[in-house]
Amino acid sequence: MHSTSDTLALIGNTPLVRLKGPSEATGCEIYGKCEFANPGASVKDRAALFIVKDAEERGLIGPGGCIVEGTAGNTGIGLALVANAKGYRTIIVMPETQSREKMDTLRALGAELVLVPAAPYSNPGHFVHTSRRIAEETPNAIWANQFDNTANRKAHIVGTAEEIWAQMDGRIDGFTCAAGTGGTIAGVGLGLKARDENVRIALSDPHGAALYSYYACGELKAEGSSVAEGIGQGRITGNLEGAPIDTQFRISDEEGLEWVERLLKEEGLCLGLSSGINVAGAVRLARELGPGKRIATILCDTGFRYLSTLYNAEWLAAKGLPVPEWLAAE
Ligand code: PMP
């Protein structure tokens, strides 16, 4: 392990782990990029760092500055850590439906938290529009704008994709993940295709999102719903524009949760549901590509962020989701 005096240098350069169960189930080699190993325990630390650095380079933020963002939580956690390390203030706007753990973490990090009711994007009260308004009204503030600010996906073009390429020794046949802002799928997709245009890029879309139908037949149409946090997009964000998506899967919460449970019980990985959906997508991609292929996906965040939800029997039952036998005791 290297040594550094720069805490922000701890973001990125995450390990890649071979996932035994998914690999054995398909005859492929399936790898997970351990983004839960970032200091803020999610993939979004990368976007947060790039967005802030980009704003500094463009002279938009400086001493005494404030960063405002609307987020499902993980970007806020990343921004709060980066802002603390650089001496900025953070205001985070979040829908009140997100996990308690994310809210507690943001408060603990010193972010000013603004909770808003969950609303469709077309509603001016949506967390993204609220955060933009607060940024406009706050002196010395920038709006991080993770959905349309392509500094987000750049973090994955120059970081995540290059790391995966090196960690897989330049031998990779496919990559898949879900999209929230789309920064990860677009950035890793563009980065890997620049290395080898034959790498197949697959979107793993949760129910309730509109991207599956967009890439399948050109129409943004959502069906069903999902309890997965941080993923499920209804529009082509700035980060998704030009994303090189070759194929797409629609993954149910049940299918994702099955992998969350298996990865926990069989491999000792405690993850969130977007990771489970990504692994389910990697298994589908492996079946499409055939045995012997090498596939990578993203393990987006830690399951410790969802102890009151995904790892809570009552919560799962109330959502009509299957309760794993070890949580069901009593
Ligand atoms: N999983 C989780 C848990 C997230 O918080 C996010 C970020 N919204 C994603 C996946 C998706 O990442 P991206 O925004 O890069 O599409």
Residues whose N, C-alpha, C, O or C-beta is under 5 A from the ligand:
A	BS01	PMP	N74 A178 A179 G180 T181 G182 G183 T184 E229 G230 I231 G272 S274 C300 D301
